[in-house]
Amino acid sequence: MSQVQDYKSRLSDPASRKFETFSYLPAMSDADIRKQVEYIVSKGWNPAIEHTEPEHAMANYWYMWKLPMFGETDVDRILAEAKACHEANPGNHVRLIGYDNFKQSQGASMVIYRGNTK
């Protein structure tokens, strides 16, 4: 039986925290983020962007960047909004969400930009 690796994630250390599945992988490139946005659009989900300070990232509430982009299918426009949120809040984590209208839940949620963690 293999050993299970302990990810030294602690509440007292914001830099160590993991968020959703993709945070255990290397940071996504712009091309990787584009693929995720394309997937969200292909599923017919409504994209939304949220952000928060690293020390508050474990809380349930993240700040919404504008309103969800209901019905938006232009991948470049979604990416531009994500980048604008990151540039306006460079110290914050930025999360991309795909809302599934039919299941009335999040179909996808991932941190696409990490803020400064000290």
DSSP file (Angstrom, degrees, kcal/mol; ACC not computed):
  #  RESIDUE AA STRUCTURE BP1 BP2  ACC     N-H-->O    O-->H-N    N-H-->O    O-->H-N    TCO  KAPPA ALPHA  PHI   PSI    X-CA   Y-CA   Z-CA
    1    1 A M              0   0    0      0, 0.0     2,-0.1     0, 0.0     0, 0.0   0.000 360.0 360.0 360.0 138.0    0.0    0.0    0.0
    2    2 A S        -     0   0    0      1,-0.1     2,-0.3     0, 0.0     0, 0.0  -0.357 360.0-105.5 -80.5 160.5    1.3    3.4   -0.9
    3    3 A Q        -     0   0    0     -2,-0.1     2,-0.5     1,-0.0    -1,-0.1  -0.643  27.9-129.9 -83.0 139.5    1.9    6.3    1.5
    4    4 A V        -     0   0    0     -2,-0.3     2,-0.3     1,-0.0    -1,-0.0  -0.806  24.8-127.2 -90.8 127.9   -0.6    9.2    1.5
    5    5 A Q        -     0   0    0     -2,-0.5     2,-0.6     1,-0.0    -1,-0.0  -0.574  12.9-136.9 -79.6 133.6    1.2   12.5    1.3
    6    6 A D        -     0   0    0     -2,-0.3     2,-0.8     2,-0.0    -1,-0.0  -0.811   9.5-148.8 -89.3 119.2    0.3   15.1    3.8
    7    7 A Y        -     0   0    0     -2,-0.6     2,-3.9     1,-0.1    11,-0.1  -0.817  19.9-131.9 -86.0 114.9   -0.1   18.6    2.3
    8    8 A K        +     0   0    0     -2,-0.8     2,-0.5     9,-0.1    -1,-0.1  -0.210  47.6 158.4 -69.1  56.9    1.0   20.9    5.1
    9    9 A S        +     0   0    0     -2,-3.9     2,-0.4     6,-0.0     8,-0.1  -0.746  12.5 173.9 -88.5 123.6   -2.0   23.1    4.7
   10   10 A R  B >   -A   13   0A   0     -2,-0.5     3,-1.4     3,-0.5     6,-0.3  -0.976  39.9-133.6-133.2 143.1   -2.7   25.1    7.9
   11   11 A L  T 3  S+     0   0    0     -2,-0.4    -1,-0.1     1,-0.3    47,-0.1   0.840 108.7  58.2 -60.6 -33.1   -5.2   27.9    8.7
   12   12 A S  T 3  S+     0   0    0      1,-0.2    -1,-0.3     2,-0.1    -3,-0.0   0.585 103.4  57.0 -75.0  -8.9   -2.4   29.9   10.3
   13   13 A D  B X>  -A   10   0A   0     -3,-1.4     3,-1.9     1,-0.1    -3,-0.5  -0.831  62.2-173.1-126.7  92.0   -0.4   29.9    7.1
   14   14 A P  G >4 S+     0   0    0      0, 0.0     3,-0.9     0, 0.0    -1,-0.1   0.801  84.7  61.6 -56.2 -30.6   -2.3   31.4    4.1
   15   15 A A  G 34 S+     0   0    0      1,-0.2   102,-0.1    -6,-0.0    -6,-0.0   0.735 101.5  53.3 -68.6 -20.8    0.5   30.4    1.7
   16   16 A S  G <4 S+     0   0    0     -3,-1.9    -1,-0.2    -6,-0.3    -5,-0.1   0.572  83.2 114.3 -90.6  -9.6    0.0   26.7    2.5
   17   17 A R    <<  -     0   0    0     -3,-0.9     2,-0.4    -4,-0.5    -9,-0.1  -0.295  52.4-148.6 -72.6 146.4   -3.8   26.5    1.8
   18   18 A K        -     0   0    0    -11,-0.1     2,-0.5     6,-0.0     3,-0.1  -0.899   6.9-162.2-112.6 142.5   -5.3   24.5   -1.0
   19   19 A F     >  -     0   0    0     -2,-0.4     4,-0.8     1,-0.2    92,-0.4  -0.970  53.8 -36.9-130.5 115.3   -8.5   25.5   -2.9
   20   20 A E  T >4 S-     0   0    0     -2,-0.5     3,-0.9     1,-0.2     4,-0.2   0.135  92.2 -57.7  58.9 179.4  -10.4   23.0   -4.9
   21   21 A T  G >4 S+     0   0    0      1,-0.2     3,-1.7     2,-0.2     4,-0.2   0.878 128.6  58.5 -63.1 -43.8   -8.8   20.3   -7.0
   22   22 A F  G >4 S+     0   0    0      1,-0.3     3,-1.7     2,-0.2    -1,-0.2   0.695  88.6  74.5 -66.7 -18.0   -6.6   22.4   -9.3
   23   23 A S  G << S+     0   0    0     -3,-0.9    -1,-0.3    -4,-0.8    -2,-0.2   0.664  88.7  61.0 -71.1 -12.9   -4.7   24.0   -6.4
   24   24 A Y  G <  S+     0   0    0     -3,-1.7    -1,-0.3    -4,-0.2    -2,-0.2   0.494 100.3  68.8 -87.3  -4.0   -2.8   20.7   -5.9
   25   25 A L  S <  S-     0   0    0     -3,-1.7     3,-0.1    -4,-0.2     0, 0.0  -0.624 103.0 -78.2-105.3 166.9   -1.4   21.0   -9.5
   26   26 A P        -     0   0    0      0, 0.0    -1,-0.2     0, 0.0     3,-0.1  -0.244  68.9 -75.5 -59.2 157.1    1.1   23.5  -10.8
   27   27 A A        -     0   0    0      1,-0.1     2,-0.2    -4,-0.1    85,-0.1  -0.209  55.7-107.3 -54.9 143.3   -0.4   27.0  -11.5
   28   28 A M        -     0   0    0     -3,-0.1    -1,-0.1    84,-0.1     2,-0.1  -0.507  27.9-134.4 -75.8 140.4   -2.5   27.2  -14.7
   29   29 A S     >  -     0   0    0     -2,-0.2     4,-2.4    -3,-0.1     5,-0.2  -0.334  33.2 -98.1 -79.9 171.9   -1.0   28.9  -17.7
   30   30 A D  H  > S+     0   0    0      1,-0.2     4,-2.3     2,-0.2     5,-0.1   0.880 127.9  52.6 -59.1 -37.4   -3.1   31.4  -19.7
   31   31 A A  H  > S+     0   0    0      2,-0.2     4,-2.0     1,-0.2    -1,-0.2   0.885 108.4  50.0 -66.2 -38.4   -3.8   28.5  -22.2
   32   32 A D  H  > S+     0   0    0      2,-0.2     4,-1.7     1,-0.2    -2,-0.2   0.906 110.7  49.0 -65.8 -41.7   -5.0   26.3  -19.4
   33   33 A I  H  X S+     0   0    0     -4,-2.4     4,-2.3     1,-0.2    -2,-0.2   0.911 108.9  53.9 -63.6 -41.7   -7.3   29.0  -18.0
   34   34 A R  H  X S+     0   0    0     -4,-2.3     4,-2.8     1,-0.2    -1,-0.2   0.909 106.2  52.7 -58.4 -43.2   -8.7   29.5  -21.6
   35   35 A K  H  X S+     0   0    0     -4,-2.0     4,-2.1     1,-0.2    -1,-0.2   0.883 108.7  49.9 -61.3 -38.5   -9.5   25.8  -21.8
   36   36 A Q  H  X S+     0   0    0     -4,-1.7     4,-2.3     2,-0.2    -1,-0.2   0.905 111.3  48.0 -67.9 -40.4  -11.4   25.9  -18.5
   37   37 A V  H  X S+     0   0    0     -4,-2.3     4,-2.5     2,-0.2    -2,-0.2   0.918 110.8  51.9 -64.5 -42.5  -13.4   28.9  -19.7
   38   38 A E  H  X S+     0   0    0     -4,-2.8     4,-2.6     1,-0.2    -2,-0.2   0.891 109.5  50.5 -59.8 -39.5  -14.1   27.1  -23.0
   39   39 A Y  H  X S+     0   0    0     -4,-2.1     4,-1.6     2,-0.2    -2,-0.2   0.934 109.7  49.3 -64.2 -46.3  -15.4   24.1  -21.0
   40   40 A I  H  <>S+     0   0    0     -4,-2.3     5,-1.9     1,-0.2     4,-0.4   0.921 114.2  45.9 -58.9 -45.0  -17.7   26.3  -18.9
   41   41 A V  H ><5S+     0   0    0     -4,-2.5     3,-1.4     1,-0.2    -1,-0.2   0.903 109.0  55.4 -65.1 -41.4  -19.1   28.0  -22.0
   42   42 A S  H 3<5S+     0   0    0     -4,-2.6    -1,-0.2     1,-0.3    -2,-0.2   0.790 105.9  52.3 -64.0 -27.4  -19.5   24.6  -23.8
   43   43 A K  T 3<5S-     0   0    0     -4,-1.6    -1,-0.3    -3,-0.2    -2,-0.2   0.537 114.5-117.6 -83.6  -7.4  -21.6   23.3  -20.9
   44   44 A G  T < 5 +     0   0    0     -3,-1.4    57,-0.3    -4,-0.4    -3,-0.2   0.661  63.7 149.6  78.9  15.9  -23.9   26.3  -21.1
   45   45 A W      < -     0   0    0     -5,-1.9    -1,-0.2    -6,-0.2    55,-0.2  -0.459  51.3-114.3 -81.3 155.5  -22.9   27.4  -17.6
   46   46 A N  E     -B   99   0B   0     53,-2.5    53,-3.0    -2,-0.1    24,-0.2  -0.809  30.8-136.6 -91.8 118.6  -22.9   31.0  -16.6
   47   47 A P  E     +B   98   0B   0      0, 0.0    22,-3.2     0, 0.0     2,-0.3  -0.431  25.8 175.9 -75.2 149.0  -19.4   32.3  -15.7
   48   48 A A  E     -B   97   0B   0     49,-2.1    49,-2.7    20,-0.2     2,-0.4  -0.979  18.1-144.3-147.0 155.3  -18.7   34.4  -12.7
   49   49 A I  E     +B   96   0B   0     16,-0.5    16,-3.1    -2,-0.3     2,-0.3  -0.981  18.6 176.3-126.4 134.3  -15.6   35.8  -11.1
   50   50 A E  E     -BC  95  64B   0     45,-2.4    45,-3.1    -2,-0.4     2,-0.3  -0.898   4.6-171.5-130.6 161.0  -15.0   36.3   -7.4
   51   51 A H  E     +BC  94  63B   0     12,-2.4    12,-2.5    -2,-0.3     2,-0.3  -0.985   7.0 168.6-149.5 158.5  -12.0   37.5   -5.4
   52   52 A T  E     -B   93   0B   0     41,-1.6    41,-2.6    -2,-0.3    63,-0.2  -0.980  42.4 -85.5-162.1 162.9  -10.8   37.7   -1.8
   53   53 A E    >   -     0   0    0     -2,-0.3     3,-1.7    39,-0.2     4,-0.4  -0.475  42.7-118.2 -69.7 144.8   -7.8   38.4    0.3
   54   54 A P  G >  S+     0   0    0      0, 0.0     3,-1.1     0, 0.0     4,-0.2   0.851 113.7  56.9 -54.6 -36.7   -5.6   35.3    0.9
   55   55 A E  G 3  S+     0   0    0      1,-0.2     3,-0.2     2,-0.1    62,-0.0   0.688 112.7  41.4 -71.3 -15.4   -6.2   35.4    4.7
   56   56 A H  G X  S+     0   0    0     -3,-1.7     3,-1.8     1,-0.1    -1,-0.2   0.280  82.1 105.3-109.5   8.8  -10.0   35.3    4.2
   57   57 A A  T <  S+     0   0    0     -3,-1.1    -1,-0.1    -4,-0.4    -2,-0.1   0.719  74.3  59.0 -66.5 -20.8  -10.0   32.6    1.4
   58   58 A M  T 3  S+     0   0    0     -4,-0.2    -1,-0.3    -3,-0.2    -2,-0.1   0.566  87.3  97.8 -84.6  -6.9  -11.2   29.9    3.7
   59   59 A A  S <  S-     0   0    0     -3,-1.8    -3,-0.0     2,-0.2     0, 0.0  -0.339  83.4-121.1 -74.6 162.4  -14.4   31.9    4.5
   60   60 A N  S    S+     0   0    0     -2,-0.1     2,-0.6     1,-0.1    -1,-0.1   0.735  91.4  76.5 -75.2 -22.2  -17.6   31.2    2.7
   61   61 A Y        +     0   0    0     -5,-0.1     2,-0.3     2,-0.0    -2,-0.2  -0.816  53.3 172.9-101.5 122.8  -17.9   34.7    1.4
   62   62 A W        -     0   0    0     -2,-0.6     2,-0.3   -10,-0.1   -10,-0.2  -0.896  40.6-102.5-115.3 152.9  -15.8   35.9   -1.6
   63   63 A Y  E     -C   51   0B   0    -12,-2.5   -12,-2.4    -2,-0.3     2,-0.4  -0.578  34.1-127.9 -75.6 133.6  -16.4   39.3   -3.2
   64   64 A M  E     -C   50   0B   0     -2,-0.3     2,-1.0   -14,-0.2   -14,-0.3  -0.685  10.6-138.4 -82.5 132.5  -18.2   39.1   -6.5
   65   65 A W        -     0   0    0    -16,-3.1   -16,-0.5    -2,-0.4    20,-0.1  -0.815  69.6 -48.0 -89.4 104.3  -16.5   40.9   -9.4
   66   66 A K  S    S-     0   0    0     -2,-1.0   -17,-0.1   -18,-0.1     3,-0.1  -0.174 100.1 -44.5  59.4-161.4  -19.5   42.5  -11.1
   67   67 A L  S    S-     0   0    0      1,-0.1   -18,-0.1   -19,-0.1    -2,-0.0  -0.569  73.9 -82.1 -92.1 160.9  -22.5   40.3  -11.7
   68   68 A P        -     0   0    0      0, 0.0     2,-1.7     0, 0.0   -20,-0.2  -0.317  46.8-113.2 -56.7 150.0  -22.3   36.8  -13.1
   69   69 A M    >   -     0   0    0    -22,-3.2     3,-2.2     3,-0.1     2,-0.1  -0.531  37.7-157.9 -90.7  71.7  -22.0   36.9  -16.9
   70   70 A F  T 3  S-     0   0    0     -2,-1.7     3,-0.1     1,-0.3   -24,-0.1  -0.279  72.6  -4.6 -56.7 122.6  -25.4   35.4  -17.7
   71   71 A G  T 3  S+     0   0    0      1,-0.2     2,-0.3   -27,-0.1    -1,-0.3   0.492  89.8 153.3  75.0   4.1  -25.5   33.8  -21.2
   72   72 A E    <   +     0   0    0     -3,-2.2    -1,-0.2     1,-0.2    -3,-0.1  -0.508  12.9 165.7 -71.3 128.1  -22.0   35.1  -22.0
   73   73 A T        +     0   0    0     -2,-0.3     2,-0.9    -3,-0.1    -1,-0.2   0.405  41.1 107.2-120.0  -3.0  -20.3   32.8  -24.6
   74   74 A D     >  -     0   0    0      1,-0.2     4,-1.9     2,-0.1     3,-0.3  -0.695  51.1-165.3 -83.0 105.7  -17.4   35.1  -25.7
   75   75 A V  H  > S+     0   0    0     -2,-0.9     4,-2.6     1,-0.2     5,-0.2   0.886  86.7  54.2 -59.4 -41.7  -14.3   33.4  -24.1
   76   76 A D  H  > S+     0   0    0      1,-0.2     4,-2.2     2,-0.2    -1,-0.2   0.874 107.1  50.7 -63.5 -37.1  -12.2   36.4  -24.7
   77   77 A R  H  > S+     0   0    0     -3,-0.3     4,-1.9     2,-0.2    -1,-0.2   0.901 111.2  48.3 -67.2 -40.3  -14.6   38.7  -22.9
   78   78 A I  H  X S+     0   0    0     -4,-1.9     4,-2.1     2,-0.2    -2,-0.2   0.925 112.6  48.3 -64.2 -45.1  -14.7   36.3  -19.9
   79   79 A L  H  X S+     0   0    0     -4,-2.6     4,-2.5     1,-0.2    -2,-0.2   0.881 109.0  54.0 -63.0 -37.9  -10.9   36.1  -19.8
   80   80 A A  H  X S+     0   0    0     -4,-2.2     4,-2.4    -5,-0.2    -1,-0.2   0.894 108.6  48.7 -64.4 -39.1  -10.7   39.9  -20.0
   81   81 A E  H  X S+     0   0    0     -4,-1.9     4,-2.3     2,-0.2    -2,-0.2   0.901 110.9  50.3 -67.0 -40.2  -13.0   40.3  -17.0
   82   82 A A  H  X S+     0   0    0     -4,-2.1     4,-2.1     2,-0.2    -2,-0.2   0.915 113.1  46.2 -62.9 -42.7  -10.9   37.8  -15.0
   83   83 A K  H  X S+     0   0    0     -4,-2.5     4,-2.8     2,-0.2    -2,-0.2   0.897 110.6  52.6 -67.2 -40.1   -7.7   39.7  -15.9
   84   84 A A  H  X S+     0   0    0     -4,-2.4     4,-2.1     2,-0.2    -2,-0.2   0.897 109.7  49.5 -62.7 -39.8   -9.3   43.0  -15.0
   85   85 A C  H  X S+     0   0    0     -4,-2.3     4,-1.5     2,-0.2    -1,-0.2   0.924 112.1  48.1 -63.8 -44.3  -10.3   41.6  -11.6
   86   86 A H  H  < S+     0   0    0     -4,-2.1     6,-0.2     1,-0.2    -2,-0.2   0.907 113.1  47.3 -63.3 -42.8   -6.8   40.3  -11.0
   87   87 A E  H  < S+     0   0    0     -4,-2.8    -1,-0.2     1,-0.2    -2,-0.2   0.848 113.3  48.1 -68.9 -33.8   -5.2   43.7  -12.1
   88   88 A A  H  < S+     0   0    0     -4,-2.1    -1,-0.2     1,-0.3    -2,-0.2   0.742 126.0  29.3 -76.8 -22.8   -7.7   45.6   -9.9
   89   89 A N  S >< S+     0   0    0     -4,-1.5     3,-1.9    -5,-0.2    -1,-0.3  -0.526  70.7 163.6-134.1  64.9   -7.0   43.3   -6.9
   90   90 A P  T 3  S+     0   0    0      0, 0.0    26,-0.2     0, 0.0    -1,-0.1   0.732  75.9  52.5 -63.7 -22.9   -3.4   42.1   -7.4
   91   91 A G  T 3  S+     0   0    0     24,-0.2     2,-0.2    -3,-0.1    24,-0.2   0.502  98.5  85.7 -88.5  -3.1   -3.1   40.9   -3.8
   92   92 A N  S <  S-     0   0    0     -3,-1.9     2,-0.3    -6,-0.2   -39,-0.2  -0.605  80.5-113.6 -99.7 156.3   -6.3   38.8   -3.9
   93   93 A H  E     -B   52   0B   0    -41,-2.6   -41,-1.6    -2,-0.2     2,-0.5  -0.656  31.5-149.6 -76.1 142.8   -7.1   35.3   -5.0
   94   94 A V  E     -BD  51 113B   0     19,-2.8    18,-2.4    -2,-0.3    19,-1.6  -0.979  10.7-163.2-120.1 129.9   -9.3   35.3   -8.1
   95   95 A R  E     -BD  50 111B   0    -45,-3.1   -45,-2.4    -2,-0.5     2,-0.5  -0.919   9.3-149.8-118.1 136.9  -11.8   32.4   -8.6
   96   96 A L  E     -BD  49 110B   0     14,-3.0    14,-2.3    -2,-0.4     2,-0.4  -0.895  19.7-172.0-102.4 132.1  -13.6   31.4  -11.8
   97   97 A I  E     -BD  48 109B   0    -49,-2.7   -49,-2.1    -2,-0.5     2,-0.5  -0.955  17.4-156.0-126.4 143.5  -17.0   29.8  -11.3
   98   98 A G  E     -BD  47 108B   0     10,-2.6     9,-3.3    -2,-0.4    10,-1.3  -0.961  17.0-152.2-116.9 111.1  -19.4   28.2  -13.8
   99   99 A Y  E     -BD  46 106B   0    -53,-3.0   -53,-2.5    -2,-0.5     2,-0.7  -0.715   4.9-145.7 -87.2 127.7  -23.0   28.2  -12.6
  100  100 A D  E  >> - D   0 105B   0      5,-3.1     5,-1.3    -2,-0.5     4,-1.2  -0.829   7.2-163.7 -93.0 110.7  -25.2   25.4  -13.8
  101  101 A N  T  45S+     0   0    0     -2,-0.7    -1,-0.2   -57,-0.3   -56,-0.1   0.858  85.8  50.2 -62.7 -37.0  -28.8   26.7  -14.3
  102  102 A F  T  45S+     0   0    0      1,-0.2    -1,-0.2     2,-0.1    -2,-0.0   0.903 119.4  33.5 -74.9 -41.8  -30.4   23.3  -14.4
  103  103 A K  T  45S-     0   0    0      2,-0.2    -1,-0.2     0, 0.0    -2,-0.2   0.557 100.8-135.3 -87.6  -8.8  -28.9   21.8  -11.3
  104  104 A Q  T  <5S+     0   0    0     -4,-1.2     2,-0.3     1,-0.2    -3,-0.2   0.924  70.4  91.2  51.8  51.7  -28.9   25.3   -9.6
  105  105 A S  E   <S-D  100   0B   0     -5,-1.3    -5,-3.1    -7,-0.0     2,-0.5  -0.912  89.0 -71.0-154.4 178.0  -25.3   24.8   -8.3
  106  106 A Q  E     -D   99   0B   0     -2,-0.3    -7,-0.2    -7,-0.2     3,-0.1  -0.714  33.5-173.8 -80.8 125.2  -21.7   25.4   -9.3
  107  107 A G  E    S+     0   0B   0     -9,-3.3     2,-0.3    -2,-0.5    -8,-0.2   0.747  75.7   9.7 -85.8 -27.1  -20.6   23.2  -12.1
  108  108 A A  E     +D   98   0B   0    -10,-1.3   -10,-2.6     2,-0.0    -1,-0.3  -0.992  60.9 173.3-151.1 147.2  -17.0   24.4  -11.8
  109  109 A S  E     +D   97   0B   0     -2,-0.3     2,-0.3   -12,-0.2   -12,-0.2  -0.895  13.9 155.0-157.2 125.8  -15.1   26.5   -9.4
  110  110 A M  E     -D   96   0B   0    -14,-2.3   -14,-3.0    -2,-0.3     2,-0.6  -0.993  43.5-117.3-154.4 144.4  -11.3   27.1   -9.5
  111  111 A V  E     +D   95   0B   0    -92,-0.4   -16,-0.3    -2,-0.3     3,-0.1  -0.739  31.8 175.4 -79.8 120.2   -8.8   29.7   -8.3
  112  112 A I  E     +     0   0B   0    -18,-2.4     2,-0.4    -2,-0.6   -17,-0.2   0.676  67.2  32.1-103.0 -20.6   -7.1   31.0  -11.5
  113  113 A Y  E    S-D   94   0B   0    -19,-1.6   -19,-2.8   -86,-0.1     2,-0.4  -0.999  72.2-148.5-134.3 133.9   -4.9   33.7   -9.9
  114  114 A R        -     0   0    0     -2,-0.4   -21,-0.2   -21,-0.2   -22,-0.1  -0.850  15.2-138.9-101.4 137.8   -3.3   33.5   -6.5
  115  115 A G        -     0   0    0     -2,-0.4     2,-0.4   -24,-0.2   -24,-0.2  -0.156  42.3 -66.2 -80.5-179.0   -2.7   36.7   -4.5
  116  116 A N        -     0   0    0    -26,-0.2     2,-0.5     2,-0.0    -1,-0.2  -0.580  50.3-170.2 -72.5 123.6    0.3   37.5   -2.5
  117  117 A T              0   0    0     -2,-0.4   -25,-0.0     1,-0.1    -3,-0.0  -0.977 360.0 360.0-117.3 125.6    0.7   35.2    0.5
  118  118 A K              0   0    0     -2,-0.5    -1,-0.1     0, 0.0    -2,-0.0   0.432 360.0 360.0 -97.4 360.0    3.3   36.2    3.0
